[in-house]
Amino acid sequence: MTSATDDKTIVRNYFNAQGFDRWSRIYGDGQVNKVQRDIREGHQQTVDHVLYWFKQDGNAQGLTVCDAGCGVGSLSIPLAEMGAVVSASDISEKMVEEASFRAKELLPPESVPTFDAQDLETLDGSYHTVICLDVLIHYPQEKAGDMIAHLSSLAEDRLILSFAPKTPFYTLLKRIGEFFPGPSKATRAYLHREADIRAALKANGWQIKRKEFTATQFYFSRLFEAVKVTD
Ligand SMILES: C[S@@+](CC[C@H](N)C(=O)[O-])C[C@H]1O[C@@H](n2cnc3c(N)ncnc32)[C@H](O)[C@@H]1O
């Protein structure tokens, strides 16, 4: 068994158990503690940046979107509401069950995304836009290139992804345990060098068109929108 397989098993088990309890609460609107509220607000900013890009481009109507590692549907649901045809998936059965439940509560039946419990590296198909938010945190650096290559193979026009950047400051924060405090320490959190992510995107024929950075006290995420290189 490779260490990456170990990582995936640990991540799947975590997001089917205590990780599900924690993150479905953070990605909800119920009562949470101060740290969880901070992470909720930071994550919402990342989601809002993506939705804003769709709006800037004249909306999402009819666009096929793959939301890889969809969690409980924080992005899939508003995108479907904007008219995108969303295929959402996550390695955790519990997360997709909850996403599907929330989508059915909030959306008319014809807009509800498809939800599948699936490792993103086994996804197939072809989509206008592939999005992968805050999932790279579960990938060690040596596996990130393969993951980005696979997502690239699914994306016709655009790949949007976010990751926690590896800077001396955030490395220190992580080391002294202020990063993802509480039970989420049950999974390993991997930071990624921005240069490595840029290089992986470039190697797969992408150029970065728009980018954002969200930082609150306990949440930080670099967001890239990559489009096909045109000369
Ligand atoms: C921090 S949550 C982010 C969820 C969602 N993208 C969002 O921004 O609301 C990370 C999610 O990635 C999922 N995940 C981790 N590794 C995965 C993999 N290899 N394939 C699919 N999903 C994965 C986890 O189960 C979890 O739901």
The ligand as an SDF file (V2000), in Angstrom:
LIG
                    3D

 27 29  0  0  0  0  0  0  0  0999 V2000
  -12.1220   20.7510    3.1700 C   0  0  0  0  0  0  0  0  0  0  0  0
  -13.3850   19.8370    2.3490 S   0  0  0  0  0  0  0  0  0  0  0  0
  -13.8490   20.9070    0.9700 C   0  0  0  0  0  0  0  0  0  0  0  0
  -15.2030   20.5490    0.3910 C   0  0  0  0  0  0  0  0  0  0  0  0
  -15.6930   21.4040   -0.7710 C   0  0  0  0  0  0  0  0  0  0  0  0
  -14.7930   21.3560   -1.9130 N   0  0  0  0  0  0  0  0  0  0  0  0
  -15.9180   22.8190   -0.3460 C   0  0  0  0  0  0  0  0  0  0  0  0
  -15.0610   23.6770   -0.6160 O   0  0  0  0  0  0  0  0  0  0  0  0
  -16.9550   23.0810    0.2880 O   0  0  0  0  0  0  0  0  0  0  0  0
  -12.4070   18.6200    1.5210 C   0  0  0  0  0  0  0  0  0  0  0  0
  -13.2510   17.5460    0.8520 C   0  0  0  0  0  0  0  0  0  0  0  0
  -12.3990   16.8340   -0.0490 O   0  0  0  0  0  0  0  0  0  0  0  0
  -12.8090   15.4920   -0.0570 C   0  0  0  0  0  0  0  0  0  0  0  0
  -11.7050   14.6940   -0.6190 N   0  0  0  0  0  0  0  0  0  0  0  0
  -10.4660   14.5220   -0.1210 C   0  0  0  0  0  0  0  0  0  0  0  0
   -9.7150   13.7450   -0.9310 N   0  0  0  0  0  0  0  0  0  0  0  0
  -10.5120   13.4070   -1.9800 C   0  0  0  0  0  0  0  0  0  0  0  0
  -10.3260   12.6180   -3.1490 C   0  0  0  0  0  0  0  0  0  0  0  0
   -9.1770   12.0020   -3.4170 N   0  0  0  0  0  0  0  0  0  0  0  0
  -11.3610   12.5050   -4.0120 N   0  0  0  0  0  0  0  0  0  0  0  0
  -12.5450   13.1080   -3.7660 C   0  0  0  0  0  0  0  0  0  0  0  0
  -12.7860   13.8690   -2.6580 N   0  0  0  0  0  0  0  0  0  0  0  0
  -11.7820   14.0230   -1.7780 C   0  0  0  0  0  0  0  0  0  0  0  0
  -13.1510   15.2140    1.4060 C   0  0  0  0  0  0  0  0  0  0  0  0
  -13.9380   14.0650    1.5830 O   0  0  0  0  0  0  0  0  0  0  0  0
  -13.8530   16.5200    1.7950 C   0  0  0  0  0  0  0  0  0  0  0  0
  -15.2400   16.4380    1.6020 O   0  0  0  0  0  0  0  0  0  0  0  0
  1  2  1  0
  2  3  1  0
  2 10  1  0
  3  4  1  0
  4  5  1  0
  5  6  1  0
  5  7  1  0
  7  8  2  0
  7  9  1  0
 10 11  1  0
 11 12  1  0
 11 26  1  0
 12 13  1  0
 13 14  1  0
 13 24  1  0
 14 15  1  0
 14 23  1  0
 15 16  2  0
 16 17  1  0
 17 18  1  0
 17 23  2  0
 18 19  1  0
 18 20  2  0
 20 21  1  0
 21 22  2  0
 22 23  1  0
 24 25  1  0
 24 26  1  0
 26 27  1  0
M  CHG  2   2   1   9  -1
M  END
$$$$
